[in-house]
Amino acid sequence: MTDLHDLLTRNDNKGGKRMEKFWIIFVDHTDGGRHYRHETLEKAQVEAERLSLLTENIGKRVYLFACIGRCKAESPPVKWEIPK
C-alpha cells in the first residue's frame, strides 16, 4: 500500500504547473493560527513536535495534514487536481 506522503505529484498534461506536495499542522482546540507550508515531512514532524511541547498545547492533539489536491475556480465549474 502507498502511504499518502509517498504519492507523486504530476503535471496535468495540459501545460499546467506542477503541484508540489506539502504538509500543514493544526493544533486541536485552537483557532488554527497561521498555517505554514512545510516542504518536507521531516520538517513538518519537527514543527509538530515543537508545537506539542509548548505549555499552552500540553495535552492537545497536534495534527499533520498532507495536501492531496487543490481546486481553482476560474469560472464554473470548479476544477480539481488530485495526484494519482
C-alpha angles and dihedrals in degrees: 000000000000116000115228093245090054094062114114122226118225141191114264092240089242098086094270123149119271114257108228117209119243141166133231129196127221126188115213117245095018132106088253095251119207116338117219124195111238110203096203132042090230094056090047091051092051091051092046090053091048092051093047090056096054111113093240091052101049108129094015123116116245115207127205113206125194120207108242099173147342139219135206129195109216092153128327126328105054112234120222127203116197121171114236 
